[in-house]
Amino acid sequence: MNKSKPKQLNFSVTKAVKANARERLGSPPPSHPLPTIKDKIVARPKHKETLADLLDTQSSDQ
């Protein structure tokens, strides 16, 4: 059996420009993941405060 030749890689301008930028500036900082819908729901209170709770906190603040 004959060994097949390794596939020749094509030159990509985009990859070359990005590699050059990484050498000069360094790698970009890691991005922050966007919060998922579940995270947004957990962050919000499930129920609104009742009038009694609002009056209670208002009287304790004064």
ZIWO-V588973 format. One record per residue. N is the residue number from 0. RES is the residue in one small letter. PSI is psi in whole degrees, 0 to 359 (none if undefined). BURIAL is I if it has 16 or more other ideal C-beta (glycine too) atoms within 10 Angstrom, else O. Layout:
BEGIN
N | RES | PSI | BURIAL
N | RES | PSI | BURIAL
END
This chain:
BEGIN
0 | m | 140 | O
1 | n | 140 | O
2 | k | 137 | O
3 | s | 152 | O
4 | k | 146 | O
5 | p | 145 | O
6 | k | 133 | O
7 | q | 130 | O
8 | l | 136 | O
9 | n | 148 | O
10 | f | 129 | O
11 | s | 120 | O
12 | v | 319 | O
13 | t | 313 | O
14 | k | 323 | O
15 | a | 318 | O
16 | v | 317 | O
17 | k | 319 | O
18 | a | 319 | O
19 | n | 318 | O
20 | a | 321 | O
21 | r | 323 | O
22 | e | 318 | O
23 | r | 314 | O
24 | l | 341 | O
25 | g | 171 | O
26 | s | 150 | O
27 | p | 154 | O
28 | p | 152 | O
29 | p | 143 | O
30 | s | 156 | O
31 | h | 132 | O
32 | p | 143 | O
33 | l | 141 | O
34 | p | 140 | O
35 | t | 171 | O
36 | i | 321 | O
37 | k | 320 | O
38 | d | 321 | O
39 | k | 320 | O
40 | i | 319 | O
41 | v | 326 | O
42 | a | 331 | O
43 | r | 147 | O
44 | p | 147 | O
45 | k | 324 | O
46 | h | 149 | O
47 | k | 154 | O
48 | e | 143 | O
49 | t | 166 | O
50 | l | 322 | O
51 | a | 319 | O
52 | d | 318 | O
53 | l | 316 | O
54 | l | 322 | O
55 | d | 313 | O
56 | t | 327 | O
57 | q | 319 | O
58 | s | 329 | O
59 | s | 335 | O
60 | d | 328 | O
61 | q | none | O
END
